[in-house]
């Protein structure tokens, strides 16, 4: 049983290494094809509205909004 688990762990580790390498290669290709943020600044409208008015902080007790078996 122990040997089987060790073999499976080794196979998983090897597959994980291969997948990580493939991911890194794909990420490098993606970064080389997309423009840098300096060339095309992206402004999110949600970010602007968040800075203009802060959200009110929710204050609730520990069990204030949770449903119980009695509900």
N, C-alpha and C positions, 0 to 999 in steps of 0.2 A: 504494500500500500504506500509506504513512504517513498519507495523508488518511483512509483507511478506519478506521485505528486511532484517529485523533483523533476521528472522528465517533462511533465506538463508545464511546470513553472519555467523551465528552460526554453520550451517551445514558445510560450507566451512572451517571454522576455525577448527572444529573437525576433518574433513577429512585430512586437512593439517597436523595436529598434528600426526595423525596415519601414514601418509606417511613419515613424518620426522623421526619418530621412526623407521619405517621399513628401511629407508635409512641408518640411523645410525647403525642399526644392520648389514645390508649388508656390510657397509664400514668396520666395525670391523672384520667381517668374511674375507673380502678380504685382509685386512692388516695382519691378522694372517696367511693366506695361502701364501702370497708373501714374498720373502726374503727381508731383510732390505737392504737399499742402501749400507751399510758398507760391506755386504757380497759380493755383486756383483756390483761393480761400473759401471755405464753406462756412456759411453763417446759419446756425440753427435758430429758427424763430422761437422755439420753446426756450432756448437759453436766454434770449433777450427778455422774454416776459418774466422769467424766473428772477432775473436781477432787478426788475423794476418794482415788483411787489412780492414780498416774501409770503410764503404760505403760512397760515395760522397753525400753530402747533396744537396737535390733539392732546388733550389731557383726559386720560381715562384711568379709572382704577384698575387694579389687577384683573378683576372679573367684570368690569363695566360693560363690555360689549360682547362677551362670550355667551353662547347659549349653554344652558345646563340641562340636565335631565328633567328638571321641573318645568321647562318651557314647552 
